[in-house]
Amino acid sequence: MHKLYEKSEMLFFAAWLIIYIVGSSLFDGLSSSVGIEKLFTAVFHIILSVVALLWMKKYGLLKKYGISSPNASASKFLFYIPLAVLVSCNLWFGVTLNYSVTETVLYIVSMFGVGFLEEFIFRGLLFKAMEKNGLRSAVIVSSITFGIGHIINLFNGSGADLVSNLCQIFSAVAFGFLFVIIFFRSKSLLPCIFAHITINSLNAFAREITPQTNIIVSVIITAIAIAYTLILLKTLPKTTE
């Protein structure tokens, strides 16, 4: 696998993306077939995350892909308060238990893997592969690709309607833009990973809302994400070292 990385970082990204998407869909289907959601998917996501971490550690790539502390103090991030507001969006309309206790635990375990893997794939592999050829295009492609990647939910039986999925895609682009700026300016992927894990995990406790409300929430999230991104562009270090 490392030979593919040395040959082409973009092909390496594509390989990881395919493995992640196909594996997630396959194991989601297997989990549903036995009547326990995320039973096999959680295991798959954790194993794949461990493989990614071991690969980065073996080849000295942990720092390159942001598995290190941010190079700026918490105050430069406004103490992450806007990020906390964003990741809490699934709880804005109350709390409920959408799965059984066992399935909830499996869902959260799976989301730990999803949060890490999607940040590693989209902010790590894709962005770093493109950055050397053009920062602006790397930021745009990484953000939009991350959002469009959520279109798979339209076909994998996620249970959400068309409007909800479209809102998720729209918001994901905004989150993608925010996360890639955090990674680029702070040289750390950890805030993005933790935020990603949290927002996904809290979805297990989110109350169902109307399509109209979903649109409003999506607009609010996008506005906050863009505003926070612009602030960070002003406050975080500009050095690329």
C-alpha positions as YAML, in Angstrom:
chain: A
units: angstrom
residues:
- id: 1
  name: MET
  ca: [0.00, 0.00, 0.00]
- id: 2
  name: HIS
  ca: [2.87, 2.38, 0.79]
- id: 3
  name: LYS
  ca: [4.24, 1.83, -2.71]
- id: 4
  name: LEU
  ca: [1.01, 3.29, -4.07]
- id: 5
  name: TYR
  ca: [1.44, 6.28, -1.74]
- id: 6
  name: GLU
  ca: [4.97, 6.88, -3.02]
- id: 7
  name: LYS
  ca: [3.76, 6.57, -6.61]
- id: 8
  name: SER
  ca: [0.78, 8.90, -6.30]
- id: 9
  name: GLU
  ca: [-0.77, 10.49, -3.22]
- id: 10
  name: MET
  ca: [-3.97, 11.13, -5.20]
- id: 11
  name: LEU
  ca: [-4.31, 7.47, -6.11]
- id: 12
  name: PHE
  ca: [-3.62, 6.60, -2.48]
- id: 13
  name: PHE
  ca: [-6.44, 8.94, -1.44]
- id: 14
  name: ALA
  ca: [-8.77, 7.36, -4.01]
- id: 15
  name: ALA
  ca: [-7.93, 3.86, -2.75]
- id: 16
  name: TRP
  ca: [-8.69, 4.81, 0.86]
- id: 17
  name: LEU
  ca: [-11.91, 6.55, -0.15]
- id: 18
  name: ILE
  ca: [-13.13, 3.51, -2.06]
- id: 19
  name: ILE
  ca: [-12.22, 1.13, 0.77]
- id: 20
  name: TYR
  ca: [-14.01, 3.37, 3.27]
- id: 21
  name: ILE
  ca: [-17.19, 3.89, 1.25]
- id: 22
  name: VAL
  ca: [-17.55, 0.31, 0.00]
- id: 23
  name: GLY
  ca: [-16.66, -1.18, 3.38]
- id: 24
  name: SER
  ca: [-19.05, 1.10, 5.28]
- id: 25
  name: SER
  ca: [-21.94, 0.31, 2.94]
- id: 26
  name: LEU
  ca: [-21.20, -3.42, 2.97]
- id: 27
  name: PHE
  ca: [-20.95, -3.71, 6.75]
- id: 28
  name: ASP
  ca: [-23.96, -1.45, 7.31]
- id: 29
  name: GLY
  ca: [-25.94, -3.90, 5.18]
- id: 30
  name: LEU
  ca: [-24.59, -6.91, 7.07]
- id: 31
  name: SER
  ca: [-25.38, -5.25, 10.40]
- id: 32
  name: SER
  ca: [-28.95, -4.55, 9.32]
- id: 33
  name: SER
  ca: [-29.36, -8.13, 8.09]
- id: 34
  name: VAL
  ca: [-28.73, -9.48, 11.60]
- id: 35
  name: GLY
  ca: [-30.93, -6.84, 13.18]
- id: 36
  name: ILE
  ca: [-28.23, -4.94, 15.10]
- id: 37
  name: GLU
  ca: [-27.31, -1.61, 13.51]
- id: 38
  name: LYS
  ca: [-23.56, -0.84, 13.25]
- id: 39
  name: LEU
  ca: [-22.60, -4.26, 14.69]
- id: 40
  name: PHE
  ca: [-20.05, -4.99, 11.95]
- id: 41
  name: THR
  ca: [-19.59, -1.40, 10.79]
- id: 42
  name: ALA
  ca: [-18.20, -0.29, 14.16]
- id: 43
  name: VAL
  ca: [-15.57, -3.02, 14.06]
- id: 44
  name: PHE
  ca: [-14.66, -2.16, 10.46]
- id: 45
  name: HIS
  ca: [-14.27, 1.55, 11.21]
- id: 46
  name: ILE
  ca: [-12.10, 0.99, 14.27]
- id: 47
  name: ILE
  ca: [-9.85, -1.54, 12.51]
- id: 48
  name: LEU
  ca: [-9.44, 0.79, 9.52]
- id: 49
  name: SER
  ca: [-8.62, 3.69, 11.85]
- id: 50
  name: VAL
  ca: [-5.96, 1.64, 13.63]
- id: 51
  name: VAL
  ca: [-4.48, 0.63, 10.26]
- id: 52
  name: ALA
  ca: [-4.28, 4.30, 9.24]
- id: 53
  name: LEU
  ca: [-2.62, 5.32, 12.51]
- id: 54
  name: LEU
  ca: [-0.10, 2.48, 12.37]
- id: 55
  name: TRP
  ca: [0.74, 3.36, 8.76]
- id: 56
  name: MET
  ca: [1.31, 7.02, 9.63]
- id: 57
  name: LYS
  ca: [3.43, 6.10, 12.64]
- id: 58
  name: LYS
  ca: [5.52, 3.55, 10.71]
- id: 59
  name: TYR
  ca: [6.43, 6.01, 7.99]
- id: 60
  name: GLY
  ca: [6.78, 9.11, 10.17]
- id: 61
  name: LEU
  ca: [3.71, 10.84, 8.77]
- id: 62
  name: LEU
  ca: [1.77, 11.63, 11.96]
- id: 63
  name: LYS
  ca: [2.80, 15.30, 11.94]
- id: 64
  name: LYS
  ca: [2.22, 15.70, 8.20]
- id: 65
  name: TYR
  ca: [-1.37, 14.57, 8.62]
- id: 66
  name: GLY
  ca: [-2.04, 16.61, 11.74]
- id: 67
  name: ILE
  ca: [-1.93, 13.99, 14.46]
- id: 68
  name: SER
  ca: [-0.26, 16.53, 16.72]
- id: 69
  name: SER
  ca: [-1.20, 19.48, 18.93]
- id: 70
  name: PRO
  ca: [-2.30, 22.76, 17.30]
- id: 71
  name: ASN
  ca: [0.45, 25.35, 16.88]
- id: 72
  name: ALA
  ca: [-1.82, 28.08, 18.27]
- id: 73
  name: SER
  ca: [-3.37, 28.64, 21.69]
- id: 74
  name: ALA
  ca: [-7.04, 28.02, 22.40]
- id: 75
  name: SER
  ca: [-7.63, 31.77, 22.56]
- id: 76
  name: LYS
  ca: [-6.75, 32.02, 18.86]
- id: 77
  name: PHE
  ca: [-9.66, 29.64, 18.22]
- id: 78
  name: LEU
  ca: [-11.97, 31.78, 20.41]
- id: 79
  name: PHE
  ca: [-11.61, 28.90, 22.88]
- id: 80
  name: TYR
  ca: [-13.45, 26.72, 20.36]
- id: 81
  name: ILE
  ca: [-16.79, 28.18, 21.47]
- id: 82
  name: PRO
  ca: [-18.20, 28.61, 17.91]
- id: 83
  name: LEU
  ca: [-17.10, 25.04, 17.14]
- id: 84
  name: ALA
  ca: [-18.89, 23.80, 20.26]
- id: 85
  name: VAL
  ca: [-22.06, 25.61, 19.14]
- id: 86
  name: LEU
  ca: [-21.81, 23.98, 15.71]
- id: 87
  name: VAL
  ca: [-21.28, 20.43, 16.95]
- id: 88
  name: SER
  ca: [-24.20, 20.75, 19.38]
- id: 89
  name: CYS
  ca: [-26.68, 21.37, 16.54]
- id: 90
  name: ASN
  ca: [-28.14, 17.86, 16.77]
- id: 91
  name: LEU
  ca: [-29.34, 18.63, 20.29]
- id: 92
  name: TRP
  ca: [-30.89, 22.03, 19.60]
- id: 93
  name: PHE
  ca: [-34.43, 20.63, 19.55]
- id: 94
  name: GLY
  ca: [-34.18, 18.20, 22.43]
- id: 95
  name: VAL
  ca: [-32.78, 14.78, 23.19]
- id: 96
  name: THR
  ca: [-34.15, 11.32, 22.51]
- id: 97
  name: LEU
  ca: [-32.81, 7.79, 22.16]
- id: 98
  name: ASN
  ca: [-33.02, 6.74, 18.52]
- id: 99
  name: TYR
  ca: [-31.55, 3.26, 18.99]
- id: 100
  name: SER
  ca: [-31.43, 0.56, 21.62]
- id: 101
  name: VAL
  ca: [-28.71, 0.92, 24.26]
- id: 102
  name: THR
  ca: [-26.54, -1.67, 22.49]
- id: 103
  name: GLU
  ca: [-27.02, -0.03, 19.09]
- id: 104
  name: THR
  ca: [-26.34, 3.41, 20.58]
- id: 105
  name: VAL
  ca: [-22.98, 2.22, 21.93]
- id: 106
  name: LEU
  ca: [-22.13, 0.61, 18.58]
- id: 107
  name: TYR
  ca: [-23.22, 3.76, 16.74]
- id: 108
  name: ILE
  ca: [-20.95, 5.98, 18.85]
- id: 109
  name: VAL
  ca: [-18.02, 3.56, 18.46]
- id: 110
  name: SER
  ca: [-18.60, 3.61, 14.71]
- id: 111
  name: MET
  ca: [-18.70, 7.41, 14.71]
- id: 112
  name: PHE
  ca: [-15.32, 7.53, 16.43]
- id: 113
  name: GLY
  ca: [-13.99, 5.70, 13.41]
- id: 114
  name: VAL
  ca: [-15.97, 7.78, 10.93]
- id: 115
  name: GLY
  ca: [-14.79, 11.07, 12.44]
- id: 116
  name: PHE
  ca: [-11.17, 10.01, 12.32]
- id: 117
  name: LEU
  ca: [-11.29, 8.36, 8.90]
- id: 118
  name: GLU
  ca: [-13.17, 11.11, 7.08]
- id: 119
  name: GLU
  ca: [-10.81, 13.76, 8.44]
- id: 120
  name: PHE
  ca: [-7.80, 11.62, 7.57]
- id: 121
  name: ILE
  ca: [-9.11, 10.95, 4.06]
- id: 122
  name: PHE
  ca: [-10.53, 14.35, 3.08]
- id: 123
  name: ARG
  ca: [-8.48, 16.82, 5.16]
- id: 124
  name: GLY
  ca: [-5.37, 14.67, 5.35]
- id: 125
  name: LEU
  ca: [-4.81, 12.65, 2.21]
- id: 126
  name: LEU
  ca: [-6.76, 14.73, -0.32]
- id: 127
  name: PHE
  ca: [-5.81, 18.19, 0.91]
- id: 128
  name: LYS
  ca: [-2.12, 17.39, 1.41]
- id: 129
  name: ALA
  ca: [-1.94, 15.69, -1.99]
- id: 130
  name: MET
  ca: [-3.34, 18.79, -3.71]
- id: 131
  name: GLU
  ca: [-1.81, 21.52, -1.54]
- id: 132
  name: LYS
  ca: [1.60, 21.41, -3.21]
- id: 133
  name: ASN
  ca: [0.02, 22.11, -6.60]
- id: 134
  name: GLY
  ca: [-2.25, 24.93, -5.48]
- id: 135
  name: LEU
  ca: [-3.56, 25.92, -2.06]
- id: 136
  name: ARG
  ca: [-6.80, 27.50, -3.24]
- id: 137
  name: SER
  ca: [-7.85, 24.53, -5.35]
- id: 138
  name: ALA
  ca: [-6.87, 22.16, -2.53]
- id: 139
  name: VAL
  ca: [-9.14, 24.01, -0.07]
- id: 140
  name: ILE
  ca: [-12.07, 24.16, -2.51]
- id: 141
  name: VAL
  ca: [-11.84, 20.57, -3.73]
- id: 142
  name: SER
  ca: [-11.34, 19.16, -0.23]
- id: 143
  name: SER
  ca: [-14.39, 21.05, 1.08]
- id: 144
  name: ILE
  ca: [-16.73, 20.32, -1.82]
- id: 145
  name: THR
  ca: [-15.67, 16.69, -2.17]
- id: 146
  name: PHE
  ca: [-16.36, 16.16, 1.52]
- id: 147
  name: GLY
  ca: [-19.85, 17.59, 1.13]
- id: 148
  name: ILE
  ca: [-20.64, 15.72, -2.05]
- id: 149
  name: GLY
  ca: [-19.36, 12.55, -0.40]
- id: 150
  name: HIS
  ca: [-22.44, 12.66, 1.83]
- id: 151
  name: ILE
  ca: [-24.61, 12.06, -1.23]
- id: 152
  name: ILE
  ca: [-24.12, 8.36, -0.53]
- id: 153
  name: ASN
  ca: [-26.74, 8.76, 2.20]
- id: 154
  name: LEU
  ca: [-29.33, 9.19, -0.56]
- id: 155
  name: PHE
  ca: [-28.75, 5.59, -1.60]
- id: 156
  name: ASN
  ca: [-27.65, 3.66, 1.48]
- id: 157
  name: GLY
  ca: [-30.96, 3.56, 3.29]
- id: 158
  name: SER
  ca: [-30.05, 6.12, 5.94]
- id: 159
  name: GLY
  ca: [-33.73, 6.80, 6.54]
- id: 160
  name: ALA
  ca: [-33.47, 10.55, 5.93]
- id: 161
  name: ASP
  ca: [-35.62, 12.25, 3.29]
- id: 162
  name: LEU
  ca: [-34.32, 14.10, 0.24]
- id: 163
  name: VAL
  ca: [-34.45, 17.54, 1.88]
- id: 164
  name: SER
  ca: [-32.58, 16.31, 4.98]
- id: 165
  name: ASN
  ca: [-29.88, 14.72, 2.86]
- id: 166
  name: LEU
  ca: [-29.48, 17.81, 0.69]
- id: 167
  name: CYS
  ca: [-29.21, 19.98, 3.81]
- id: 168
  name: GLN
  ca: [-26.58, 17.61, 5.18]
- id: 169
  name: ILE
  ca: [-24.57, 17.88, 1.96]
- id: 170
  name: PHE
  ca: [-24.83, 21.69, 2.00]
- id: 171
  name: SER
  ca: [-23.76, 21.91, 5.66]
- id: 172
  name: ALA
  ca: [-20.97, 19.38, 5.11]
- id: 173
  name: VAL
  ca: [-19.38, 21.67, 2.53]
- id: 174
  name: ALA
  ca: [-19.36, 24.51, 5.09]
- id: 175
  name: PHE
  ca: [-17.90, 22.21, 7.74]
- id: 176
  name: GLY
  ca: [-15.36, 20.98, 5.22]
- id: 177
  name: PHE
  ca: [-14.24, 24.54, 4.52]
- id: 178
  name: LEU
  ca: [-13.93, 25.29, 8.24]
- id: 179
  name: PHE
  ca: [-12.05, 22.09, 9.03]
- id: 180
  name: VAL
  ca: [-9.56, 22.44, 6.19]
- id: 181
  name: ILE
  ca: [-8.70, 25.98, 7.33]
- id: 182
  name: ILE
  ca: [-8.24, 24.77, 10.91]
- id: 183
  name: PHE
  ca: [-5.94, 22.04, 9.65]
- id: 184
  name: PHE
  ca: [-3.99, 24.27, 7.28]
- id: 185
  name: ARG
  ca: [-3.44, 27.11, 9.72]
- id: 186
  name: SER
  ca: [-2.98, 25.13, 12.98]
- id: 187
  name: LYS
  ca: [-1.17, 22.12, 11.45]
- id: 188
  name: SER
  ca: [-3.39, 19.90, 13.58]
- id: 189
  name: LEU
  ca: [-6.26, 17.67, 12.55]
- id: 190
  name: LEU
  ca: [-7.19, 16.87, 16.15]
- id: 191
  name: PRO
  ca: [-9.78, 19.68, 16.65]
- id: 192
  name: CYS
  ca: [-11.45, 18.61, 13.41]
- id: 193
  name: ILE
  ca: [-11.45, 14.93, 14.39]
- id: 194
  name: PHE
  ca: [-12.92, 15.60, 17.84]
- id: 195
  name: ALA
  ca: [-15.57, 17.95, 16.43]
- id: 196
  name: HIS
  ca: [-16.46, 15.47, 13.69]
- id: 197
  name: ILE
  ca: [-16.79, 12.60, 16.17]
- id: 198
  name: THR
  ca: [-18.96, 14.69, 18.48]
- id: 199
  name: ILE
  ca: [-21.43, 15.95, 15.89]
- id: 200
  name: ASN
  ca: [-21.85, 12.47, 14.41]
- id: 201
  name: SER
  ca: [-22.22, 10.78, 17.80]
- id: 202
  name: LEU
  ca: [-24.83, 13.27, 19.01]
- id: 203
  name: ASN
  ca: [-26.94, 12.38, 15.98]
- id: 204
  name: ALA
  ca: [-27.88, 9.22, 17.89]
- id: 205
  name: PHE
  ca: [-29.80, 11.44, 20.33]
- id: 206
  name: ALA
  ca: [-31.26, 14.00, 17.89]
- id: 207
  name: ARG
  ca: [-35.00, 14.54, 17.70]
- id: 208
  name: GLU
  ca: [-36.63, 14.45, 14.28]
- id: 209
  name: ILE
  ca: [-37.39, 17.87, 12.83]
- id: 210
  name: THR
  ca: [-39.45, 19.05, 9.88]
- id: 211
  name: PRO
  ca: [-37.84, 19.63, 6.45]
- id: 212
  name: GLN
  ca: [-38.52, 23.36, 6.82]
- id: 213
  name: THR
  ca: [-36.72, 23.47, 10.17]
- id: 214
  name: ASN
  ca: [-33.91, 21.42, 8.70]
- id: 215
  name: ILE
  ca: [-33.37, 24.04, 6.01]
- id: 216
  name: ILE
  ca: [-33.27, 26.84, 8.60]
- id: 217
  name: VAL
  ca: [-30.79, 24.92, 10.76]
- id: 218
  name: SER
  ca: [-28.63, 24.23, 7.72]
- id: 219
  name: VAL
  ca: [-28.53, 27.95, 6.87]
- id: 220
  name: ILE
  ca: [-27.63, 28.87, 10.47]
- id: 221
  name: ILE
  ca: [-24.89, 26.23, 10.64]
- id: 222
  name: THR
  ca: [-23.44, 27.35, 7.34]
- id: 223
  name: ALA
  ca: [-23.45, 31.02, 8.40]
- id: 224
  name: ILE
  ca: [-21.71, 30.24, 11.71]
- id: 225
  name: ALA
  ca: [-19.15, 27.98, 10.01]
- id: 226
  name: ILE
  ca: [-18.28, 30.60, 7.39]
- id: 227
  name: ALA
  ca: [-18.06, 33.41, 9.96]
- id: 228
  name: TYR
  ca: [-15.86, 31.30, 12.23]
- id: 229
  name: THR
  ca: [-13.64, 30.36, 9.29]
- id: 230
  name: LEU
  ca: [-13.14, 34.01, 8.35]
- id: 231
  name: ILE
  ca: [-12.24, 34.86, 11.95]
- id: 232
  name: LEU
  ca: [-9.72, 32.03, 12.11]
- id: 233
  name: LEU
  ca: [-8.14, 33.21, 8.87]
- id: 234
  name: LYS
  ca: [-7.46, 36.49, 10.67]
- id: 235
  name: THR
  ca: [-6.32, 35.07, 14.03]
- id: 236
  name: LEU
  ca: [-4.44, 31.83, 13.33]
- id: 237
  name: PRO
  ca: [-0.76, 31.88, 12.32]
- id: 238
  name: LYS
  ca: [-0.17, 32.33, 8.59]
- id: 239
  name: THR
  ca: [3.07, 30.39, 8.48]
- id: 240
  name: THR
  ca: [3.01, 27.14, 6.52]
- id: 241
  name: GLU
  ca: [6.07, 25.75, 8.29]
...
